Amino acid sequence: MGGGAVKVRALSSLGRDIALARGGGAFALRERSAAATIVRAVRRDGDAAVLRIVRRFDRPEARQRGLVLDAKAIGRSARTCPPETRGALDLAYVRIRAFHERQRPRESRRRDARADLRLVPSPLGRVGALVPRGVAAYPSTALMTGVPSQIAGVRELIVASPMPRDGSVDPALAYALELVGATTVYRAGGAAAVAALAYGTASLGRVDKIVGPGNAYATAAKWLVSADVGIDALQGPSELIVLASSDADPDVLALDLLAQAEHGAGAFAALVSDDADLLRAVDRALATQPKARVFTYRARDLRSAARAADEAAPEHVLLAGRAAAALAAQVRHAGAVFVGMRSAVAFGDYVAGTNHSLPTGGTARWASALRVEDFVRWTSCVSLRGDLRGLARAGAAIAEHEGMRFHRASMEARA
């Protein structure tokens, strides 16, 4: 851990060590069990169950009528957002939108003498977006979840975000929600918000899909409800692995690692390098922040370090220093890869333009960053014509092999 001794770890164990230090996958049995209890309660009692949880964790004085904000209430709060903050959010919105515009899904089509085949994208009707909060609200996450929804053409964006202890509405969050066209805010977070979005309550209709990051309990709840509602990916506590070569700046690396730890409970940050002097220098810089959950590892060489990062499949990988940056192609399994000493991960959280809703807990082996395609569904459209005897003969032969006699008869009737 930061401030501790630098140890050489074997190539075969380095990736496993990182995964173990991180705490396993996207959530553990404890979070899954707690989330299951909450999901059952919300399915049974609706808003009343959500309110009990909000009162316990967020605002003891919360009332049921305060659980939902409509577009008018969002607008009133947005108008009090300070000009400097509005300008910063406008810049972030423009950059995020410009990058995501390039992801617009397009119809795919193939025509031949016998068929006109199309794959047609359609926007989802109602999407629920999780926007967690820490010390303050996260308007950046409202932009990250809302912009691709807006570009896809989603009819209704419902945002779930925890109620602060004083019950106020954060003006910056409200302004970001106006930018992306959110229609409603459900003022709850974690597993309770996920269950409310998935199954609906008296004050909230159920959604078609739930997107966005959350704590381990929210992530476990997304997994639990995924049989009944769409989800984007498992996006739990934030993660960063920094792969650094000897020319990286140790003081700046310490800032990057501390910025990651700043995400709060469950956040994980690790530095991997083949240079013991660099690791010691970073450890010294981290020693002033003893509570930060930061790990340092020494690899035998940078290529083995890149393999370890790839094996761990974290949310973020930062390649710091020229030699490390040259290995970018070696890291295929990560939610986002930041290449070069100037490419701080924090830029990706706010204004780079890419999405900061990313897979965690090793799920980047198969999952991807939030994108416009997460907000659409695809329909195959088939129109056959002309002489279908050749297609019918081939289809009938396959159906015969599979024991599907009515499939065969259905095709032969068209020939």
N, C-alpha and C positions, 0 to 999 in steps of 0.2 A: 504494500500500500504506500501511497505517497509519503515520503520521508523515511521509508524503510530501506533495508539493504537491497542492492541490486543483485539478482541471482541469475545464473545461466540455466536455462531450461532446455531439455532435449527437444529436438524437432518433433518427435512423435507425440509429445505431451503438451506442447505450447498451446495449440488450439483448444485442447480439452481443458487446460487450466483456465483459459479465458472464459469458456462456456460455464465452468463451475463457479468462477468468481462472479459471473453475471447472475448466477442463481437459476440456471436451467433455461427453460423455454419462455414463452410469452407470459405464462402465469403458472402458479403452483397449485397443488391440491387445496391448500388453505384458501386461496383466493377463489378457486372454483366452487368450493363448498359454500363459502359466504355469499358468493354471487347467486348460486342456485337458490338459497334461502330467500334472498331479496327478490329474485325474479318470480318465485312462487307467490310471495306476498303481494307484489304489484299486480300479477295476473288475477289474484283473488279480490283484492281490495282497491285497486286502482289508485286514484289520486290520494286517498286516505293513507295508503301505505307509503307513497312517495313523500307525503307531507311528514310522516313520522320520521323518515330517514333524513329529510332536509332539516327538521328541527334538531335531530341528534348531531348531525355533522356540520351543518352550515349556519343556520339562523334559528335559534330557539324560539323566536317570536313569530316565525313564518305563519301565514294564514293561507288557506286554500285559494282564496281569490287572488293571491299574489303569485301563484305558480305560473301563470300565463301572461305574457306580454304580446299585444297585437301590434300591427304595423304602425298605428298611430302613436302608441307609447314609445316604440322604437324611434320614431321620427322626432318626438319631443326631446328625448335624451340626446339624439344625434346632433341637434342644433346647438347644444352646449359644449360640444367637443372643441377644445382649443385650436386655433388656426394652425399652429405649428404641427400638432398631432395630425390634424386633417391633411395637411400637405404631405407628411410622411406616409400616411396611409394611402393617399392618392398615388404617390410614386410607386409604392409597393403594388397597389392594385394594377396599375398600368403595366408594370413589368411582369407580374404573374399572368395577367390576361394575355399579353403579347406572346408569351411562351406557350400557354395552353391553347390559344387560338389555332396553333399549328397541329393540334391533336384532334381537330373536328373529325368525327367518324364520317365516312363516305360510303354510299351504297356500292356494293360489289355486284357485277353482272357478267353473265356469260350466255351467249346465244349461239345456237347451231340449228341445223335443219329440223331437229326434232323438239328442241326445248328452248324456253326462255327462263333462265334461272337468275334469281336475285337474292341478295342478302341485304336486308333493309334495316337501318338503325332507327330506333324510336326513343325519345327521351322518356325517362321514368316519370311517373305522375307525382309522387310525394316522396321526398327524401328527408331523412333525419340526420343532422350533422352534429357530432359531439364537439363542443368547444370547451375544454377544461379550463380551470383557472388555478393559479398559484397564489402568490401574495396579491396579485391583481388579475384582472381579466386578460384574456389572450385574443385581442382583435386580429392578430396575425393568423391564428387558426381559423377564424371566421372567413378571412380572405382565401386561405388555402382550400377550405372545403366548399366555399361558396362560388368562387370563380369558375371552376370546372363544371359545377352544377348549372351555372348561368349560361355558359357557352353551350352545354348540351341541350338546353331548352327545358329543363325540369320545370314543371308547372308550379310546384309548391315546395319551398325549402323551409323545413322546421329545424330550428337550432335548439339544442339542449345545452344549457350552461349553468353551473352551480350558482346559487344565490349567495351573495356576500353577507357577512355577519350583520352589516348595518341595513341590508335590504335594498341598497341603492342600485341604480342601473348605470353601468359604466358608460360614459359618453363615447369613448373611443370604440368600445365594442359595438355600441349602437350605430355609430357612423359606419363601421366596417360592414355591419349587417345591412344597412341601407345601400351601400355600394353594390352588394351582391344580390340584393332583392329578396332577402329573407322575409317571410310573411309572419312568422310566429317565433317567440322564444319561450321554451319550457324551462323554468328556472330550477333545474335539478341536474345532478351529475352522476357519474359512476354507474353502477349496475342498475340503480333505480331508474335513471334516465333511459338506459338501454331498454329495459323491460317496458317502460311506458311507451316508447317509440314503437317497439315491436308489436305490442298487443293493444295499445290504445287505452285511454281512460275516459272518464266522463267529459273531461275538458280537452282531450287531445285525441285526434284520429290516428289510427295506426298508419305506419309508413310502408313504402315498398322496399326500402333499403336504408341501412344505417351505415354512415361513413364517419371517419375521423378518429383521432387518437383519444386515449384516456389512460387512467391508471390500470393496475393489474386486475382490479375487480371489474372495471368496465370492459376490459379486454376479454376476461373470462365470460362475462355476461353476453358479449357479442357472439362468442363461440357457442354458448348454450342456446341462444335464440335463433341460430343460423338455419335451423330446419324450418323456421316459420317466416323468416324475413331475410332479405339479402344483406350481406355485409361485404365491405371492401377487402379488409385484411385485418390481421391481428396487430394492433398498434398500441403497445403498452408502454411501460416506462422507457425513457429515452436511453440510447446507447451510442458510444463513440469509441472506435479504435483508431489511434494515431500511429501510423508507421513513419518513423523519422530516421533520416540519415544524419551523418555527423555535421553537415553544414546547416542544419535547422537551428533556429533561435530558441534556446531553452526557456527564456522568460516569456516569449510569445506562446510557446507550446503550453506552458503552465496556465496561461490565460485561457487557452482553448479547452484544456482539461477541466479547469474550474468552471468555465461557462457551461460545460456539459453537466457537471455535478450540480449546478444551479437549478437544474430542472426538478430537483427535489427527490422525494422518496422513491427509491428503486432505480434512480438514474445510475448509469454505469459508464465509467470512462477508463480507458487503458492506453498506455503508451508502450509501444514495442519498438526496439531499436537494437542494432548490433554494436552500438557505440556506448561503452560503459561510462565514459566521461559525460556524454550528453545526458544519460539517464540520471547520473548523480546530480548534475546541475539542475535538472528539472525537479528532482526530489527535494533539493534545497529550496527551490522556489515554492514548492508545494507545502513545505514544512510550516509555513505561516498560516496555513488553513488546515489544521489537523482533522477537522470533521469531514472534509471532502472525501467522497468514496472514489479514490483514484488508485489505479494499479499500474505498476511499472514492471516490464519484462525485458530481459535481454535475450535476443535471438543470436544464433551463431552467425547468421548472415541475413541480408535484407530479403533475399528470395525466400528463405524459410519463414521470415516474418510475414511476407506477403501471402504465402500459403496458409499460415496460421490465421491471418485476418479473413481470408477467403473461406476457410473452414468454419470460422465462427459465424459468418453471415450476419454481421451486425446491421443496425439501422444506418449508421454513418461510418465511413472510413475517410480519414484525412491522411494524404501522402505529403509529408513535409520534408523539404530539402530536395535537391536536384536528383540524387540517386534514388530516393524513394519515389519521386514523381515519375521517374522513368519506368516504374513497375505498374503503372495504372492498368495496363491490359491484363495483369495477373490477378486482379481483384474483380471477379465476375459476380460474386454473391454478396451484395450489399444494397441497402435501400438507396443510398446516395454516396458517391465517391467525390471527394474534393481534392483536386490535384494542384499541388504547389503551395509554397509557404504563404502566399498572399490569399489563398482561397479559404478563409475562415469559415467553419461550419455555420457560425452565427449569421453570415450573409444568407445562407440557404434557409435559415429560419424566418427571414424577414423580406429581403429585397432582391435576392439573386434572380428570382423568377420561377425556379423549380418549386415543386411542392414539398412541404415539410411533413406531410402526413405519410409516414413510411413504415414498412414492416419491421417488427422487432422480435427479439427472442430467438433468433436463428431462422425465422420464417422467410428471410430474404433469399433463402435457397430456392423458393418457388413463388413468393409473392412480390409485388411491385409497388412503386410509389402511386399515390392517388393521382388519377388522371381523368380526362374527360370521358373516356370509354367506361369508367365506373358508373356513369350516370345515364347510360343508355342500355337498351336491350336490343337484341337482333332477331329478326324474323326472316325465315327462308320462304321465298315465294316461287312456286313452280307452275309453269304453264307449258303443257305438252301439246303437240300438234303433228299433223302429217301422218306418214306411214310409221306406225309404232310396232310393226311385227318383229323387227330385230330386237328392240328393247324388251318386248314382251317375252320372246323366246329366252333371252339371257336371264331376265328376271325370274321367269318361271322355273328355269333350271336351278337357280339358287334356292328359290322357295321350296322346290321339290326336295332338295338335299336337306333342308332345314325342317322338313315335315310340315310346311305351312301351305296346305292345299287351297285354302280360301284366298291367301295372298296370290297364289298362282292363278286361280280362276279370275280374280279381280283384274289382273293385268291382261290375261288372255281375252277377256271380254272387251277390252279397248282395242284389240288388234283385229 
